[in-house]
Amino acid sequence: MSFANAIPVVGVCCYLFLLLALIASRKTRLIIAFIWVLISCVLWTGGSFLMRQQAVVGIKLWYDISIFGLLMLAYSLLRFVQEFAGVKAGILTRVWLVLLIAAFIFNTKTELLLAAPRFIPDETGGRFVYTITWHVAVLAVLLLATVIHMNVIIWHMNKTDQARSRAFLPVGIGLLALMLGHLLLLLPFFEGFPIDVLSGVVFVICLYYALYRRRLLRLDLLVSRGTVYFIAAMISTVLFALLLRDIEHFIRNNILLSKGHDLLIVSLVFFAVTSIIYNIMKRFIDSVFIKDTNLRAETLRTFSTSAAKSLEFSQVSSQLVQVIIKSMPVRKVYVCVANQDDDYLRIVDSANPLDNRVTKLRTDSPIFTQLAQSNQGECLLMDEYRRTPAYRSMWDEEKKEFQELDVACIMLLGEGPMMSIVLLGSKERNARYTLDDISFLCSVAAIASIAVKNAQLYENARLEARSDDLTGLLNRKYFLQMVDDKYAELSGQSLALIALNIDNFKLYNQLYGNKEGDSILIQIASIIQGSVGDNGVVARYSGKEFAILLPGYDLHSTRLLASNIRTQIKQINAEPDANKVKKRPITVSGGICAIPYGASTPRELLNNVDMAIFQVKRSGRNAIQISTGGRIEDSPSGEHATDHKHEIYSSYASTIHALTAAIDAKDHYTFNHSNNVAYYASELALALDMSPETAEIVREAGLLHDIGKIGIDERILNKPGPLTKEEMEQMKEHVEKSVGIISHLPSLDYVVPAVLGHHERYDGKGYPAGLKGEDIPLLGRILCVADAFDAMLSTRPYKKGRTVDEALACLKKNSGTQFDPKLVDKFVELVEKGGISVIRPNGVSKQ
C-alpha cells in the first residue's frame, strides 16, 4: 500500500474513531450536526479510497459516493456553523440542500460537471487524473455559495457574540485548512496525492477540539470501551498485514498446522492478539486517563452520601469546600450566602481560614442575574463572561472585587432569600477549566444544591419551631433552653434577665379587639429587639410577657436597658390614632435578676424574676423591680414604684382565712399544722435576709400548702396505722389538689411554686415533679424544712411526736438528701439559739 493510498485509510479510521466516541456523548443539536459532518467525511474519504483501490464494483460507483460525500460535507458544514452560532436553518439552507442533491444526481447521470478520474498506469503502479472542464464551475459556484453563506453567519457571530466567536476560532482554522487542501489539489505538484483528504482529517480534528473547548465533549470519550476495541482491532490488522507472509511461511513449514486449518488458526490468533492488545491498552488508559475520573466519581458518591445526612448549611458548605479542594488543583474556594437583612452576599466558608472573608458582593449584580437565569448546578466561567456585554455593565468596584478574590468560576447553589453561590479561583499554573472539570463541578453543584435546599428547609423548620408566629421572637421553650446554654457557656460570669409583663392587657383586647392587641404585641417586640440588638436574646415568654437574656450584663446596665425599653413602650399610644381616638396607654410591670448577684442557678434566676413581677403587680403595676437574692428592690426608674406597705396583702386575707377555715372544718390537725408551718417558714425566710414581702408570700404558702387535703378521704387522713401503697398514692395527690384550688384564685397564684415544691426532695426523689437540688424553687425548699419539722413534733394516730432534739437530729441526718443543707443549717441554728420559737402540739410556744 502506497503512502498516498494510506492517507484515506487513516482519514476514514479517524472519522470512525470519532464517531464511536460521539456515541457515548450527550446528543445535542450541535453534536448531531457534527456527526453528519463525520458521516459526510466517511463517504467522501471512503469513496475516494475505494475508488483508488479500484474495488469490486468499479471506479464510477465509488467516485459518485465520494462526490456525494463532498457535496453533503458542504451542507453539513453549513448546518454545523449555524448550530454553533445559534442560528436557525432558514429557507435558503433548504435551497442549498436541494441544489446540491440535484447537482449530484445530474452529474451521476451525465458526468458533465465533473467526470470520474482516469487511471493512468506508470512505473510506480499508476495514478488517477481528473479532467477539468468549465462545467465544473457549477459545482464550484454551489460550494462557493454555501461557503459564502457560512462566512456571513460567522461574520454576524463575530459582531454579536464575542464569546462564541472566540470559541469558533478552531473551526475557522479547520475550514481554512480544508479550503487550502482543495486549492492545493489543483497544483501539478499535488497531482495524484490526496491532499484534500489530509486537510479533511485536520479539519475534523479542529472541529472536535472546538466542541471540547465549548465543553460539549469530554476527552475521555476518546478512550471509551468501543474506541479501545477499535484501536486494538486496527493495531492487530496492521500487525497481521505486516507479518502475513511470515505467518503463512510458518504455518506451511509446520506439519501439525498445515492440514487445512490455517484459516481457523489465523482467526484464533488474530482474536487472541486483539484481546491481549485490548487489555494492555485498557489498563494503560485506565491508569492514565480514567484514574482521575474514577477518583472523582468516588468523591461524588461520598459527598452525595454525607451531604444527604447533613441538615445544617455550615456542614454542607464545609464538605463542599473539601470535595473541590481534594479533586481539583484550585487556589481559592469561597462559599457565599445572601444576607436576609440587606442585598449582599457574604463569605461564610473558604478553603483557608486566612482567606479574605470581609468582601461582600451585591446580589443584584449582572453576573448573578445571568447565573440565576440558568439552571441550578450550572457553572459560569469568568473568562467567557468577561467577553459579554453584561460584564461591561458591571460597576468597576464589582469588577475589582472579583479580581481581588481571583474568581475564575462561579457555581449557583440556591436562589431566593437564602441565595448561595460558590466562587472558585484560578487553577494552579493558570490552567484552563476543562470540560471534565466543568462536568465534575456541575455534578458537585447539583448534589450541593439539593443539600443546601434541604438545609434551608431544615433551618426554616427549626426557626419556626423555636419562634413565636406573631412577633418572630424566640418562643418560651427555646428561650429556656438558651438560658441553660448561656449559663453553662458563661461559667460563673454575669448573666442578667429582664421580664416585662403588659399591664391590663386582657382589658385592652376587650376594649379594642384582638387585632389591635396583636398590633401592640408586635410593636413591643420590635422595640425590645431594636433596643437589645445583638447584645442579648429576646423571647415572647407568654401571651403578654417578654423576656430578655443579657450575657455579661450587671444589674446597673440591665436596669438602664429595662428603663429605656419601658419608656419607649409608654410612647406607643401617646398620640391619638388616625381616627383621632386616644387609646389607653400601654404600661409594663417588670422584674430584673442576675447571676451571680441575685441567683446562682437558671431556675432560681427565673423564679426571682417572676417573684419581682408578682410584687410589682400587687403594688400598683407600671414599675420595674430588681431582685437581689430573695429581696425585691424598687427600681429608681419606676415612676409608680411604691414604698413597702405593712398591710400589702390585706386584701387577700379574707380569701386565705376562708380557705383555712374550710380545712379546719374537715381536719383540725391540718389547720394547726398549716399555721405552724407558715410561722416556721416565714421566720426562716426573714433569717435568710429575704424581704418582708417574700416572707409574707412563704407564710401564705405555708397556710395553703395542704389545702388540697380537703379532697382526701378522712379515713386516710386519720388512719391509725401505716398507709397502703394505694392510700399513699392518694395522699400524694393532695399537692396537685392544692395547686388546683389555688389556681382558681388568680390573686393567689404567686404561692403556687412554693406549694408545688414542698414535697420535692433535694436528691430528686420527691414528688410530684421529681425536681432536684436548686431546681426546686427556694420557697418550696423552705416549706419542705418547716413542714417536716412540725410533722415530726406532732403526735398522730399512727405515731408519737418526737422531741425537738430528735427532730433537729433528723433534719441534720437528711440534709443533702431530703433537705437543702444550707436551709437545714440555718433552721437548726435558729431553733438552737432561740431565733425561732418551737410550737408544741398543744399550741404552746417553747422558747
Secondary structure, 3 states (H helix, E strand, C coil): CCHHHHHHHHHHHHHHHHHHHHHCCCCCHHHHHHHHHHHHHHHHHHHHHHHHCCCCCCHHHHHHHHHHHHHHHHHHHHHHHHHHHCCCCCHHHHHHHHHHHHHHHHHHHHCCCCCCCEEECCCCCCEEECCCCCCHHHHHHHHHHHHHHHHHHHHHHHHHCHHHHHHCHHHHHHHHHHHHHHHHCCCHHHCCCCHHHHHHHHHHHHHHHHHHHCCCCCHHHHHCHHHHHHHHHHHHHHHHHHHHHHHHHHHHHCCCCCCCCHHHHHHHHHHHHHHHHHHHHHHHHHHHHHHHHHHHHHHHHHHHHHHHHCCCHHHHHHHHHHHHHHHCCECCEEEEEECCCCCEEEEEEECCCCCCCCCEEECCCHHHHHHHHCCCCCEEEHHHHCCCHHHHCCCHHHHHHHHHCCEEEEEEEECHHHCEEEEEECEHHHCCCCHHHHHHHHHHHHHHHHHHHHHHHHHHHHHHHHECCCCCCECHHHHHHHHHHHHHHHCCCCEEEEEEEECCHHHHHHHHCHHHHHHHHHHHHHHHHHHHHHHCEEEEEECCEEEEEEECCCHHHHHHHHHHHHHHHHCCCCCCCCCCCCCCCCCEEEEEEEECCCCCCHHHHHHHHHHHHHHHHHCCCCCEEEEECCEEEECCCCCCCCCCCCCCCHHHHHHHHHHHHHHHHHCHHHHHHHHHHHHHHHHHHHHCCCCHHHHHHHHHHHHHCCHHHHHCCHHHHCCCCCCCHHHHHHHHHHHHHHHHHHHCCHHHHHHHHHHHCCCCCCCCCCCCCCCCHHHCCHHHHHHHHHHHHHHHHCCECCECCCCHHHHHHHHHHCECCCECHHHHHHHHHHHHHCCCCEECCCCCEEC
